[in-house]
């Protein structure tokens, strides 16, 4: 295994529904919420040690979310407007991570189920909106460089 590398989160690119939104994004996370399947034991033994009971672990469905905090943008094409205009629809996303690091640049491709964002906040503060959008299926990671 190579020497471990640690990087600060600095620059990404993110498109949602074909529109670049990274300049409105303050925090982000792709979260794997997938449960491990139930284990069922059988009497037939396992292949490594036939004197021990065998086990079967059930497959489960992928369960991912895209969580983020955006600066609210209600202009036409802004993230807040986009979420309200496409509430309930699926949108394709492409997130490029560590784009300036040779050998570490990876791309995550996925679709999310858009939900209209919440509106409002504290007086005299920058308006932000938090999302926790369900990923359709599971993200696909591709190594870019």
N, C-alpha and C positions, 0 to 999 in steps of 0.2 A: 504494500500500500504506500502511496506517495505521502510526502510531508503534508500534514493538514494545512489548509488555507482558511483564513477567516476574512470575510469582507463586510464592510458596512453597506447597508442598502442606500444607494445613491441615485442611480439613473436606470430607468426601465422605459420600455415603450409598451403601451397598452391600447389596443383598439377594441371597441365594443360596437358591434354592428357596423364595422368598417370605419368608425370615427375615432380618431386619436383622442384619448382622454387623460393621458398621463400628467398633463399640466394642471389638472384639477384634482388629482389623487394625492392624498396625504399619507394614508396607510393602506396596506393591502395584505391579504393572506389567502392562499388556497388551502383549505382545511379538509383533511381526509377524516370523515366521520364513519367510515365503513366498519361495521361490526365484524368480529371474527365469528364464523359460523359455529353452531352447536356441534359438540362432539358426540358421536354415537359409537359405543363399543360393541364389537362382535366377537363371537367365540372362536372364529376361524384362525386366530393368531395373526401376528403381523409378519412381514417378510424378513425383518431383521432378527427377530427372536420368536420362533413359532410356539414357545411355551408361554408367551405373554399374550394377553388379549389384544386383538387388533382394534384400531380406531379409524373412524371415518369422520372428517370434518366437513360439514356442509358448506357449499358455496353460498355467498351472499351477494346482494346487489351493491354496486358501487354507490357510495353516498358522500359526495363532496359539496362544499360550499365555497363561493368567492365572497370574502368579507372585505369591506373597504370603507374608508372615510374620504368623501369628496368635498371639495369646496362647492357649495350649492351654486348652480349656474342655470338660471331660468331663461337665458337668451335662447333663441332658436338654435338648435344643435347642441346646446349645453347639456350636461349629464342629467340635471334635474328634469329639464324639458323632455329629453330623450326617454327617461324612465316613465314619465307620465304618458307620453305618446305611444309607448310600446308595452304598456302594462299587460302582463299575461302572455307575452310572446317570447319565443326563444331568440337569443342573439348570439352570433359567433364572436368569440374573443380570441385574441392573440396577444400573449404577454411575453416580451423578451426580457430576460433577467441576466444581469452581469454582462451587459452588452459591450462594455469596454475592456473586458478581461479575456485575453486570448486563452483558449482552452477551457473556459468556464461559461461562455455564453450559451444559455439554453433557452429554448422557446417552449411555452406551454400553450397548446391549442385546446379550446374547450368551448362549449355553449352554455349559456346561463338562461334560466327562466327569469325574465325581467319582472320586477314588482315596482309599482309606483313608490317613490320615496316619500318619507315624512317631510312635513313642512313646519318651519318655525324654530324658535330657540330663545335664548336669553337676549334681553335688550342690549343694544350697543356692542354686540359681538359679531364676529365674522360668521355668516351663515354656513353651516356644514350639513352634510347629510351622510348617514351611515347606511350601508347596505349589507345584507346577508342573502345573497342570491344563490339558489340551488343550481348546482352544475348538473347538466344533463349528461348522464353516463359518468365518465372519468376523464380528466385531462390527459392529453398525450404530450409527453416531453420529447423534444428533439434537440440533439446537441448541434449547435451552429458553429462553434469555433473553439 
